[in-house]
Structure formats: C-alpha cells, structure tokens
C-alpha cells in the first residue's frame, strides 16, 4: 500500500510539473511544492524500503537454510564416495 501511494504521488507531481512547463508559466512554485512533497514522499519510501529490506533478509536466511538442508540430504543419499569414472569417456 505504501508503494502504491508513493507511485501515485510521484506521478501526480510529475504531471502537474509537465503541465506547467507546457503552459510556459514559471515552474518555481511547482518546484517548491514538490520539494515539500518530496520530504513526505521520501519518508514513505524510506519506511517501505526498510520493511522490504527486512523481508528480503528474512527470505535470504530461509533460502540459505533450505539450501543447507538439501545439501545434507544429497550428501546422505550419495555419500562422499569417490565418483566412478565413465568407461565410455576413456
């Protein structure tokens, strides 16, 4: 939800600024309003990125644990015996 709000605010500000540029009016006021909006935008984006970072770190730990578990299963199934060379490759 935070991400959706961020995208909407960014798009709206961008469209307003483009309209002002197209009309030939000075963009100073729009830039000042966008700077104020940018602080709120940045705070929302920062909160979203912190949450997403925590989720990704958790996913990485889960995948690492699963990879280790699968490695142990393969090791138990096949053991650490040396591989038998193919007779066809000689």
Protein Blocks (a to p, Z undefined) as FASTA:
>chain_A
ZZmmmmmmmmmmmmmmmmmmmnopafklmmmmmmmmmmmmmmmmmmmmmmmmmmmmmmmm
mmmmmmmmmmmmmmmmnopadcdddfklZZ
